[in-house]
Amino acid sequence: MIYTTLPSTSIKVSKIALGTMTWGEQNTEAEAHEQLNYAVHDRGINFIDTAEMYSVPSKSETQGSTERIIGTWLKSSNIRKDIILASKVAGPSAALKHIGTGIKFDRKNISNSLHQSLQRLQTDYIDLYQLHWPERQTNYFGPLGYAHTSDDAVTNFAETLSVLQDFIQQGKIRYIGISNETPWGMMQYIQCAEKYNLPKISTIQNPYNLVNRVYEIGLAEMGIREHVGLLAYSPLGGGLLTEKYLHGNRPDGARFTRWANYFKRYAHPNTMKAVEQYAALANEHHLSLAQMALAYINSKPFLTSNIIGATSMQQLKENIDAIHVQLSNDVIQAIEEIHLAFPNPAP
């Protein structure tokens, strides 16, 4: 495994992180524990990412199930000190009423969410605690352009960082991050931390893949210059950047077959046109599409960790093996040409 440093910390994290959102929905507890044992013990992954709202799709019956599954593994494995554990407090969502529809990043809600996560995870601290998505109306989870709403609620950034600082001082959180944020949001957290001597964000967890490179527009430069590392989620576009959906295929039990509406952010017709071209490029160079897609992300200087996810052990092994794949200049140039023809069809 290759390791990087979590920005503004001394923590070493695996450049491949283990994503967990399928556990409790598409994967059983036993399957999740098998993935954890293989990733950690056999492949050297030490970075595990979860969230209070998981599994996905989030619903009241299964919300928190992923953290509970990780908790039982942590208790039985007895290696908590060797694991870098990341979780998230959810933002408000009118579509997910069990998560909450109002302001979420105040003292009461962060405290409730954090302590429930700690209980489910069977640990007394979380290494990286992240704000899952903005409270304000902005472009994330699909929209590419920004449409302003004049009366929307905006996070009190100083209050939120102050609450997180208190939990850092109590030893319940080590470091903090944001997720699904925009350049404006990132700078608000950075400037507020500097102004009031509050904790600085270490990471931003945003989507980044061959059909969604929006992160490169503004956030990449900011991340590098401000020392905020990207945790790339959905690196395979929810599974589209694999061979299983090519030529209109919709395998039984697969994510887009079961929950097409939930993952409609990937549904633009140009997305599959781009995927077909990326697949042809990978085949031409004797690469799997998944490994080419992951290797491209792994090569980026703004990346701290690439969050993979899998529903089968075969997928997991293939995804982790991508850490050893280096793309030739010819492949990278061809990827850029496809991106120019089909820029960001799945934001």
C-alpha positions in Angstrom: 0.0 0.0 0.0 1.0 3.6 -0.6 0.4 6.1 2.2 0.0 9.9 2.3 -0.2 12.4 5.1 -3.5 13.8 6.1 -3.0 17.5 5.5 -2.0 19.7 8.5 -1.5 16.5 10.7 1.1 13.9 11.3 -1.3 11.0 10.4 -0.4 8.6 7.7 -3.4 7.3 5.7 -3.6 4.7 3.0 -4.0 6.3 -0.5 -6.8 3.8 -1.0 -9.6 4.3 1.6 -12.3 1.7 2.2 -15.8 3.1 1.6 -18.6 1.5 3.4 -22.0 2.8 2.2 -23.3 -0.5 0.9 -22.9 -2.3 4.2 -26.3 -2.9 5.7 -28.1 -2.7 2.4 -26.2 -4.5 -0.5 -23.8 -6.2 1.9 -24.4 -8.2 5.1 -22.4 -7.8 8.2 -20.4 -10.9 7.5 -19.6 -9.7 4.0 -18.5 -6.3 5.4 -16.3 -7.9 8.0 -14.7 -10.0 5.2 -14.0 -6.9 3.3 -12.5 -5.2 6.3 -10.3 -8.1 7.2 -8.9 -8.4 3.7 -8.4 -4.6 3.2 -6.8 -4.0 6.5 -4.9 -7.2 7.3 -4.0 -8.4 3.8 -3.6 -5.1 1.9 -2.5 -2.5 4.4 -5.5 -0.2 4.2 -5.8 1.8 7.4 -8.4 4.4 6.4 -12.1 3.6 6.7 -14.9 6.1 5.7 -18.5 6.0 6.9 -21.4 8.3 7.8 -24.3 8.5 10.2 -26.7 8.3 7.3 -25.4 5.1 5.8 -26.3 2.6 4.4 -27.3 4.0 1.0 -30.0 4.6 -0.1 -30.6 6.1 3.3 -33.9 5.2 5.0 -35.1 5.1 8.6 -35.0 1.3 8.8 -31.3 1.0 7.9 -29.9 4.4 8.9 -26.8 3.9 11.1 -26.4 0.3 10.1 -23.0 0.8 8.5 -21.5 2.3 11.6 -23.0 -0.5 13.7 -21.3 -3.1 11.4 -18.0 -1.3 11.7 -18.4 -1.1 15.4 -18.8 -4.9 15.8 -15.7 -5.4 13.7 -13.7 -2.9 15.7 -14.8 -4.6 19.0 -13.8 -8.0 17.7 -10.5 -7.0 16.0 -9.0 -5.0 18.8 -7.0 -2.8 16.5 -8.7 0.5 16.9 -5.4 2.4 17.4 -4.2 1.2 14.0 -7.3 2.5 12.1 -8.0 6.0 10.9 -11.7 6.2 11.1 -13.7 8.9 9.4 -17.4 9.6 9.8 -19.8 12.4 8.9 -22.7 14.4 10.4 -25.5 14.7 7.8 -26.7 18.0 6.5 -30.4 18.8 6.3 -32.5 17.0 3.6 -36.2 17.4 2.7 -36.0 14.0 1.0 -34.5 12.3 4.0 -36.8 13.4 6.9 -35.3 10.8 9.2 -32.0 12.7 8.9 -33.6 16.1 9.6 -34.8 19.0 7.5 -33.6 22.1 9.5 -30.3 23.5 10.6 -28.0 20.6 11.4 -24.5 22.1 12.2 -25.3 23.7 15.5 -24.3 22.5 19.0 -27.3 20.4 19.7 -27.4 18.5 16.4 -23.7 17.9 16.1 -23.5 16.7 19.6 -26.4 14.3 19.1 -25.0 12.9 15.9 -21.5 12.6 17.1 -22.4 10.7 20.3 -24.8 8.4 18.4 -22.0 7.6 15.9 -19.5 6.9 18.7 -22.0 4.5 20.3 -22.7 2.7 17.1 -19.0 2.5 16.2 -18.1 1.3 19.7 -15.2 3.7 20.0 -14.6 6.8 22.1 -13.1 9.0 19.3 -13.4 9.6 15.6 -10.2 10.5 13.7 -11.8 12.6 11.0 -15.3 14.1 11.5 -16.8 15.6 8.4 -19.8 17.8 7.6 -21.6 15.6 5.0 -23.1 18.3 2.8 -23.9 22.1 3.1 -26.9 23.4 4.9 -27.4 26.1 2.4 -28.9 25.7 -1.1 -26.0 25.3 -3.6 -24.9 23.0 -6.3 -24.0 19.5 -5.0 -25.5 16.0 -5.6 -26.0 16.6 -9.3 -26.5 20.2 -10.3 -23.6 21.6 -12.2 -24.5 25.3 -12.2 -25.3 27.5 -9.2 -28.8 29.0 -8.8 -29.0 31.6 -6.0 -31.7 31.5 -3.4 -31.8 34.9 -1.6 -33.4 33.8 1.7 -31.7 30.4 2.3 -30.1 29.6 5.6 -26.3 29.8 5.7 -24.2 28.0 8.3 -22.8 30.0 11.1 -19.3 28.9 10.3 -17.8 30.2 13.5 -20.4 28.5 15.7 -19.9 25.2 13.8 -16.1 25.3 14.1 -16.4 26.3 17.8 -18.6 23.2 18.5 -16.1 21.0 16.7 -13.3 22.5 18.6 -14.9 21.7 21.9 -15.1 18.0 20.8 -11.5 18.0 19.7 -10.5 19.4 23.1 -12.6 16.6 24.7 -10.7 14.0 22.7 -13.9 12.8 20.8 -12.7 14.1 17.5 -9.1 14.4 16.3 -9.5 16.4 13.0 -12.3 17.8 10.9 -13.3 17.9 7.2 -16.0 19.0 4.9 -17.8 17.2 2.1 -19.8 18.1 -1.1 -18.6 21.7 -0.7 -18.0 24.5 -3.1 -15.0 26.8 -3.4 -16.9 29.5 -1.5 -17.8 27.1 1.3 -14.2 25.8 1.6 -12.9 29.4 1.9 -15.5 30.3 4.6 -14.3 27.5 6.8 -10.6 28.3 6.2 -11.0 32.1 6.8 -13.2 31.6 9.8 -10.7 29.2 11.4 -7.9 31.7 10.8 -9.8 34.7 12.1 -11.1 33.1 15.3 -8.2 30.7 16.0 -10.5 27.7 15.4 -9.6 24.3 14.0 -8.7 24.1 10.3 -10.3 21.7 8.0 -7.9 18.9 6.9 -9.9 17.4 4.0 -12.7 17.9 1.6 -14.6 14.8 0.5 -16.1 15.5 -2.9 -17.0 13.3 -6.0 -14.2 12.9 -8.5 -14.1 10.6 -11.4 -13.7 10.5 -15.2 -17.2 11.7 -15.7 -17.2 14.3 -13.0 -14.0 16.4 -12.7 -15.7 19.5 -11.4 -13.3 19.4 -8.5 -10.6 20.6 -10.8 -12.5 23.9 -11.4 -11.4 26.1 -8.4 -11.2 23.5 -5.6 -8.1 21.7 -6.8 -5.9 24.9 -6.7 -7.5 25.9 -3.4 -6.9 22.5 -1.9 -3.2 22.5 -2.9 -2.5 26.1 -1.8 -4.6 25.9 1.4 -3.4 22.4 2.4 -6.8 20.7 2.3 -6.6 17.2 0.8 -9.2 15.7 -1.5 -10.9 12.4 -0.4 -12.3 11.4 -3.7 -15.7 9.6 -3.4 -17.6 7.8 -6.2 -14.3 7.3 -8.1 -16.1 4.8 -10.4 -19.1 7.0 -10.9 -21.3 4.8 -8.7 -20.1 1.8 -10.7 -20.7 3.2 -14.1 -17.0 3.2 -14.8 -16.8 -0.6 -14.8 -17.7 -3.1 -17.5 -21.0 -4.2 -16.0 -23.2 -1.3 -17.4 -21.7 -1.2 -20.9 -24.0 -1.4 -23.9 -27.1 -0.7 -21.9 -26.7 -3.7 -19.5 -28.5 -3.4 -16.2 -27.5 -6.5 -14.1 -29.9 -7.8 -11.5 -29.1 -6.4 -8.1 -26.8 -3.7 -9.3 -27.1 -0.2 -7.9 -28.5 1.5 -11.0 -30.9 -1.3 -11.7 -32.3 -1.2 -8.2 -32.3 2.6 -7.5 -32.1 4.4 -10.8 -33.9 7.5 -9.5 -31.7 7.8 -6.4 -28.6 7.9 -8.6 -30.1 10.1 -11.4 -27.1 12.5 -11.1 -25.3 10.0 -13.4 -28.2 9.5 -15.8 -27.3 12.1 -18.5 -27.0 10.4 -22.0 -23.5 11.8 -22.5 -22.4 9.9 -19.4 -22.7 6.6 -21.0 -21.3 7.9 -24.3 -18.2 9.0 -22.4 -18.1 5.7 -20.4 -18.2 3.7 -23.7 -15.2 5.6 -25.0 -13.2 5.2 -21.8 -14.0 1.5 -21.9 -12.7 1.3 -25.5 -9.5 3.2 -24.4 -8.9 0.8 -21.5 -9.4 -2.2 -23.7 -7.0 -0.9 -26.3 -4.3 -0.6 -23.6 -5.1 -4.0 -22.0 -6.4 -2.3 -18.8 -9.7 -2.9 -17.0 -11.9 0.2 -17.1 -12.2 0.3 -13.3 -8.4 0.2 -12.8 -7.8 2.8 -15.4 -10.4 5.1 -13.8 -8.9 4.6 -10.3 -5.3 5.0 -11.5 -6.1 8.3 -13.1 -7.4 9.6 -9.8 -4.5 8.1 -7.8 -2.1 10.1 -10.0 -3.4 13.5 -9.0 -1.3 15.8 -6.8 -4.3 17.1 -4.9 -5.5 13.7 -3.8 -5.1 12.5 -0.2 -7.1 9.3 -0.5 -9.3 7.5 -3.1 -12.4 6.1 -1.4 -13.3 2.8 -3.1 -16.3 0.7 -2.4 -17.3 -2.8 -3.5 -20.2 -5.3 -3.1 -18.0 -8.3 -3.9 -14.6 -9.5 -2.9 -13.6 -9.7 -6.6 -14.5 -6.0 -7.0 -12.6 -5.1 -3.9 -9.4 -6.8 -4.9 -9.5 -5.3 -8.4 -10.0 -1.8 -7.0 -7.2 -2.1 -4.4 -4.9 -3.5 -7.1 -5.3 -0.2 -9.0 -2.8 1.4 -6.5 0.0 -0.4 -8.5 -1.3 0.8 -12.0 0.6 3.6 -13.6 -0.9 5.1 -16.8 1.2 5.9 -19.8 1.3 9.4 -21.2 -0.6 8.1 -24.2 -3.5 6.9 -22.0 -3.6 10.1 -20.1 -3.6 12.2 -23.3 -6.5 10.1 -24.6 -8.4 10.5 -21.4 -8.1 14.3 -21.7 -9.4 14.1 -25.3 -12.5 12.2 -24.2 -13.0 14.6 -21.3 -12.8 17.5 -23.8 -15.6 15.9 -25.9 -17.7 14.9 -22.9 -16.9 17.3 -20.0 -18.4 16.5 -16.6 -21.7 14.8 -17.8 -22.3 13.5 -14.2 -21.8 16.2 -11.7 
